[in-house]
Amino acid sequence: MMEKKYWADWAQTLQQKRLTGLVVTLLEGAGPLKILISQALMGFLPLFGQTRDSSLHSFAQMLEDAAECRLFTTYLLEEKNT
């Protein structure tokens, strides 16, 4: 199981920008596209000075793990309803 230390920050940012619904839809329906997005993020992160312990790197890792995506989607839905 991956670290979930960024989940609250991600959820808060998505709620502030009113993107929670869109992100939930993408996480549930993007399928194999999530892996491509993850690989692209991991490829570009060093160009922007992001390290392996950064929030974006954690997000990219989460995209590659189907179970982790489901857990984060559930977390987002719970946060949205509170």
C-alpha positions in Angstrom: 0.0 0.0 0.0 1.3 3.4 -0.9 1.7 6.4 1.3 -1.4 8.5 1.6 0.1 11.6 3.1 -0.8 13.8 0.2 -4.4 12.7 -0.2 -5.9 15.4 2.0 -4.0 18.1 0.1 -5.0 16.7 -3.3 -8.7 16.5 -2.2 -8.6 20.0 -0.8 -7.1 21.4 -4.0 -9.6 19.6 -6.2 -12.5 20.9 -4.1 -11.2 24.5 -4.2 -10.9 24.3 -7.9 -14.2 22.4 -8.2 -12.5 19.6 -10.1 -13.4 16.7 -7.8 -16.2 15.3 -10.0 -14.0 15.5 -13.1 -11.1 13.8 -11.5 -13.3 11.0 -10.0 -14.8 10.4 -13.5 -11.3 10.2 -15.0 -9.9 7.9 -12.3 -12.9 5.6 -12.7 -13.0 5.6 -16.5 -9.5 6.3 -17.8 -8.3 2.6 -17.6 -4.9 2.1 -19.3 -4.7 5.8 -20.1 -3.8 6.3 -16.4 -0.6 4.3 -16.9 0.4 6.5 -19.8 -0.3 9.7 -17.9 1.7 8.3 -15.0 4.7 7.5 -17.2 4.6 10.9 -18.8 4.5 12.6 -15.4 7.4 10.5 -14.2 9.4 11.4 -17.3 8.8 15.1 -17.0 9.1 15.5 -13.2 12.9 15.7 -13.2 12.8 18.5 -15.7 10.8 20.5 -13.2 13.1 19.7 -10.2 10.6 17.3 -8.6 12.1 14.6 -6.4 10.8 11.0 -5.7 9.2 12.2 -2.5 7.2 15.0 -4.1 3.4 15.1 -4.3 3.4 14.8 -8.1 5.6 11.7 -8.0 3.2 10.2 -5.5 0.3 11.1 -7.7 2.0 9.4 -10.7 2.6 6.3 -8.7 -1.0 6.2 -7.5 -2.2 6.3 -11.1 -0.3 3.1 -11.9 -1.9 1.1 -9.1 -5.6 0.2 -9.8 -6.4 -0.6 -6.2 -4.8 2.7 -5.0 -6.8 4.6 -7.6 -10.0 3.0 -6.3 -9.1 3.9 -2.7 -8.3 7.5 -3.6 -11.6 7.8 -5.6 -13.5 6.5 -2.6 -11.6 9.0 -0.4 -12.5 11.9 -2.8 -16.2 10.9 -2.9 -16.3 10.8 0.9 -14.5 14.2 1.2 -16.9 15.7 -1.4 -19.9 14.6 0.7 -18.6 16.1 3.9 
